[in-house]
Amino acid sequence: MAERDFDFATPVHAADSVRWSRFAGRDVIPLTLADMDFAAPPAVIDALRRRAESGAFGYGQPTASLVEAVLEHCRRAYGWAIDPHWLVWLPGLVPALHVACRAVGAAGDGVLTATPVYPPFLSAPIAAGRKLITLPLVRDEYGQSWTWDFCALTALAKSARLLLLCHPHNPVGRVWNEAELWQIAHLAEKYDWVVVSDEIHGDLTHLGRHKPFATLAPELAQRTITLMAPSKTYNIAGLACAYAIIPHEGLRNAFRAVAKGIVPDVNVMGLTACEAALREGEPWRCALIEVLRAQAAQVEQAIAAMPGLSVSRVEAGFLAWIDCRDLPVPDPAAFFEAAGVGLSAGAAFGPADAYRRFVRLNFGTPRGLLAEALARMEKACRQLFAASVSNE
Ligand SMILES: Cc1ncc(COP(=O)(O)O)c(C=O)c1O
């Protein structure tokens, strides 16, 4: 099935949408927080409808059938044979990041992550009493793509106990390739790191299938906590269902012990949606990827034509990290908001001084709305440069 078999043209959001509520009553197109404006797959909606009509909402747990759906998904999508005992169910990846930081090492141990990065990667180590160590990603010589500075990573390696890896990476949109993953893996082995690999965007790679970090080698799987969820892929983040895959028994027990009694169980609607998405959502997912690939190109072309802005290639997901350092405004997010487009301010994604002149744009919205947002941004940039020329 293809894009034309599903509706990706009608924007969908509810009154309780965090993203839309923020700008309620104002003419601002909200391209901020990472959920999409597309209705969830019909198969997921049908499963939720059946569940709702059953009237049964008591305490629930993952069924054998749901676990089998996850195993099958890992086998089919990544060629990864996982043992059902390795699974730990969670209401989200953010709690998992916090739990992992508390479960590994001891107070004051170093937790390393590469910036810019999804903000909880920065707050979880600190909340756990660990030492946050940040490493800036670097732009390649053509400015097309972000990558790791492996010399700098090696220099920091000894001081870390845990690496928080974002793969694919939010916000720079990279799918780390096998050569990059292996360089990280060698350091993990040499310096005895535990690796938390957040792979929430893994089923949204624009070309080819995702390679989980843990599948590089069995010995790496033993030091890795892989975090996955259907939430981004099938646009069901509000249903709060995720899972960790932790092959090492000691690590898994430590993780479970920290979570016990504090992290809630997954709600029954989330479990229902997860199974329907994994078992029946593939045609919708494939159609979505076509949409996202086309819209990534739309964003790249539009941004390339805007004075003062540049963007690198997006390889996965629906987020674009835009460099506004040549735009003569101190706060680009505020500038674009005044022009009618809500974007995530870069300062939250790492050391504020390094990223305050970047913004993140969520293009998971119907093409027409995206085109309108990009047109507003272009007009604002052009007017700004025209005004600065006429003031000279
Ligand atoms: C890399 C990454 N991890 C985790 C999350 C949030 O996960 P959850 O909603 O499961 O807590 C996001 C949401 O944007 C994300 O981009």
The ligand as an ORCA input file, in Angstrom:
! r2SCAN-3c Opt
* xyz 0 1
  C      14.926     10.461     21.320
  C      13.667     10.505     22.113
  N      13.551      9.748     23.207
  C      12.440      9.755     23.949
  C      11.367     10.565     23.615
  C      10.143     10.568     24.465
  O       9.763      9.308     24.749
  P       8.486      8.971     25.655
  O       7.342      9.789     25.140
  O       8.321      7.512     25.421
  O       8.859      9.296     27.050
  C      11.451     11.377     22.496
  C      10.348     12.278     22.156
  O      10.482     13.185     21.387
  C      12.620     11.339     21.720
  O      12.744     12.073     20.619
*
